[in-house]
Amino acid sequence: SLQPGEDIYPSGNDWLGRYLSWARGGNAPLAFHFWSAMTLLGFVCGRRIWVPAGTQVYMNMYTVLGADRSAGKGQALSAANYLIEKVNSTISNVEGPESARLLNVIPSDATIESVVSFLGRPPGGVEVDIDRDEEGLVTITEPTRDAVGFLPLDEMATFLGKDVWNITQKIPFLTSAKESKRYRKMTKSNGIEDLNNL
């Protein structure tokens, strides 16, 4: 049954209503499941769907579920993660071009450098074009792709870290990368990483 104030959330037979019906249970407020579902929609839509509002407004979301311990935040996140894992499991069993459409889930213990690397490369690997010119020089070209990823964090404080240096590196990255068409970052392992359409 609905808790007071939860009648505002979709309950129909559309995707969102079915998701909320499926995810309901336990002690997580319906609001946590609603925002987890909206985050999933934004993640899956990536830069393919936007609202024209003077500029293109995408469904990029940084969703933070704030509440006391044991309030159901982890339960709502687990439901969203479960659905992503099921989708990726189904996609990875498909041969051909569909197998390259895995959803890009970034490990929650990622550093900024690894977040950039995950956003810069598809989860199933990169297929490259190799060209050789008349002199025998090889050019390797990676296809341009949108830098879209899902970073499920149990605790924001764990991601940000305790020291000021970590926080001063991560917050500017998150804010400047939010709606950038292009973001460039130097990484130790891969050199310059160019992220397109964050």
C-alpha positions as CSV (number, residue, x, y, z in Angstrom):
1,S,0.0,0.0,0.0
2,L,1.0,3.6,-0.6
3,Q,2.5,5.7,2.2
4,P,1.2,9.2,2.7
5,G,2.2,11.4,-0.2
6,E,3.2,8.6,-2.5
7,D,0.1,8.8,-4.6
8,I,1.9,11.4,-6.7
9,Y,4.1,8.8,-8.3
10,P,3.2,7.0,-11.6
11,S,1.3,3.7,-11.0
12,G,0.1,3.0,-14.6
13,N,1.2,0.4,-17.1
14,D,4.0,2.5,-18.6
15,W,7.6,1.7,-18.0
16,L,8.0,4.0,-15.0
17,G,4.8,2.7,-13.3
18,R,5.8,-0.9,-13.8
19,Y,9.3,-0.2,-12.5
20,L,7.9,1.4,-9.3
21,S,5.5,-1.5,-8.9
22,W,8.4,-4.0,-9.4
23,A,10.9,-2.2,-7.1
24,R,8.4,-1.5,-4.3
25,G,8.9,-3.4,-1.1
26,G,11.2,-3.3,1.9
27,N,11.7,0.0,3.6
28,A,12.8,2.2,0.7
29,P,10.4,5.2,0.2
30,L,8.9,5.2,-3.3
31,A,10.6,8.5,-3.9
32,F,14.0,6.7,-3.8
33,H,12.8,4.2,-6.4
34,F,11.3,7.0,-8.5
35,W,14.6,9.0,-8.7
36,S,16.6,5.8,-9.3
37,A,14.3,5.0,-12.2
38,M,14.6,8.6,-13.6
39,T,18.4,8.2,-13.3
40,L,18.2,4.9,-15.2
41,L,16.1,6.6,-18.0
42,G,18.6,9.4,-18.2
43,F,21.5,7.0,-18.4
44,V,20.0,4.8,-21.1
45,C,18.8,7.8,-23.2
46,G,22.3,9.4,-23.0
47,R,22.6,12.2,-25.6
48,R,20.0,10.7,-27.9
49,I,17.0,12.4,-26.3
50,W,16.7,16.1,-25.2
51,V,14.3,18.9,-24.5
52,P,14.7,21.9,-26.7
53,A,14.7,24.8,-24.3
54,G,16.8,27.5,-26.0
55,T,19.5,24.9,-26.0
56,Q,19.4,21.1,-25.9
57,V,18.7,19.9,-22.3
58,Y,19.7,16.3,-21.8
59,M,18.6,13.9,-19.1
60,N,22.1,13.9,-17.5
61,M,21.5,13.5,-13.8
62,Y,23.5,13.4,-10.6
63,T,21.1,11.9,-8.3
64,V,21.8,11.9,-4.5
65,L,19.4,10.1,-2.2
66,G,19.8,11.7,1.2
67,A,18.5,10.1,4.4
68,D,19.5,8.5,7.6
69,R,21.1,5.1,7.7
70,S,18.9,2.1,6.9
71,A,16.3,4.4,5.2
72,G,16.4,2.4,1.9
73,K,18.9,4.2,-0.2
74,G,20.9,1.1,-0.8
75,Q,17.8,-0.9,-1.6
76,A,16.8,1.6,-4.3
77,L,20.3,1.6,-5.8
78,S,20.4,-2.2,-5.8
79,A,17.1,-2.4,-7.7
80,A,18.5,0.0,-10.4
81,N,21.8,-2.0,-10.5
82,Y,20.0,-5.3,-10.8
83,L,18.1,-4.0,-13.9
84,I,21.3,-2.7,-15.5
85,E,23.0,-6.1,-14.9
86,K,20.0,-7.9,-16.5
87,V,20.1,-5.7,-19.6
88,N,23.9,-6.1,-19.9
89,S,23.6,-9.8,-19.5
90,T,21.0,-10.0,-22.2
91,I,23.0,-7.8,-24.6
92,S,26.3,-9.7,-24.0
93,N,24.6,-12.9,-25.2
94,V,23.8,-11.3,-28.6
95,E,26.2,-11.6,-31.5
96,G,27.0,-8.8,-33.9
97,P,26.7,-5.0,-33.5
98,E,24.2,-5.2,-30.6
99,S,26.9,-6.7,-28.4
100,A,28.7,-3.3,-28.6
101,R,25.8,-1.6,-26.9
102,L,26.5,-2.6,-23.3
103,L,25.6,-0.1,-20.7
104,N,28.7,1.6,-19.3
105,V,28.7,0.9,-15.5
106,I,31.6,2.5,-13.7
107,P,33.0,0.8,-10.6
108,S,32.0,2.7,-7.4
109,D,35.6,2.7,-6.2
110,A,36.8,4.5,-9.3
111,T,39.3,7.4,-9.2
112,I,38.7,10.4,-11.4
113,E,41.3,9.0,-13.9
114,S,39.5,5.7,-14.1
115,V,36.1,7.4,-14.5
116,V,37.5,9.4,-17.4
117,S,38.9,6.1,-18.9
118,F,35.6,4.3,-18.5
119,L,33.7,7.2,-20.1
120,G,36.2,7.3,-22.9
121,R,35.9,3.6,-23.9
122,P,32.9,1.4,-24.3
123,P,32.5,-1.4,-21.8
124,G,32.8,-4.1,-24.4
125,G,36.1,-2.8,-25.7
126,V,37.0,-0.6,-28.7
127,E,37.0,-1.7,-32.3
128,V,39.6,0.4,-34.1
129,D,40.2,1.3,-37.8
130,I,43.8,0.7,-38.8
131,D,45.0,2.5,-41.9
132,R,48.5,2.3,-43.5
133,D,49.6,5.1,-45.8
134,E,52.0,4.8,-48.8
135,E,55.0,5.1,-46.6
136,G,53.8,2.3,-44.3
137,L,52.9,4.5,-41.4
138,V,50.0,3.1,-39.4
139,T,47.2,5.3,-38.2
140,I,44.8,3.8,-35.6
141,T,41.4,5.6,-35.3
142,E,38.9,4.9,-32.5
143,P,35.3,5.7,-33.2
144,T,33.9,8.8,-31.5
145,R,31.2,7.9,-28.9
146,D,29.2,9.7,-26.3
147,A,30.8,9.6,-22.9
148,V,27.9,8.2,-20.9
149,G,28.2,6.1,-17.8
150,F,26.4,5.0,-14.6
151,L,28.5,5.5,-11.4
152,P,26.5,3.8,-8.5
153,L,27.9,5.1,-5.2
154,D,26.8,3.6,-1.9
155,E,28.4,6.6,-0.1
156,M,29.3,9.9,-1.8
157,A,31.9,10.5,1.0
158,T,33.7,7.3,-0.1
159,F,34.0,8.6,-3.7
160,L,35.0,12.1,-2.7
161,G,37.5,10.9,-0.1
162,K,38.5,12.5,3.2
163,D,41.4,14.7,2.0
164,V,40.8,18.1,0.5
165,W,43.0,17.3,-2.5
166,N,40.6,14.5,-3.6
167,I,37.6,16.7,-3.2
168,T,39.1,19.7,-5.0
169,Q,39.9,17.3,-8.0
170,K,36.6,15.5,-8.2
171,I,34.0,18.2,-7.7
172,P,35.3,20.5,-10.5
173,F,35.4,17.4,-12.8
174,L,31.8,16.5,-12.0
175,T,30.5,20.1,-12.5
176,S,32.5,20.9,-15.7
177,A,31.8,17.5,-17.3
178,K,28.0,17.7,-16.6
179,E,26.9,19.0,-19.9
180,S,30.1,19.4,-21.9
181,K,30.2,18.7,-25.6
182,R,33.9,17.9,-25.1
183,Y,36.1,17.4,-22.1
184,R,39.8,16.8,-22.2
185,K,41.8,15.3,-19.3
186,M,45.3,14.1,-19.0
187,T,45.6,10.6,-17.4
188,K,48.7,8.7,-16.4
189,S,47.8,5.5,-18.1
190,N,46.3,6.7,-21.4
191,G,47.7,10.2,-21.9
192,I,45.1,12.7,-23.1
193,E,41.6,11.4,-23.0
194,D,39.0,13.3,-25.1
195,L,35.4,12.7,-23.9
196,N,32.7,13.7,-26.3
197,N,29.1,14.5,-25.4
198,L,29.0,14.0,-21.7
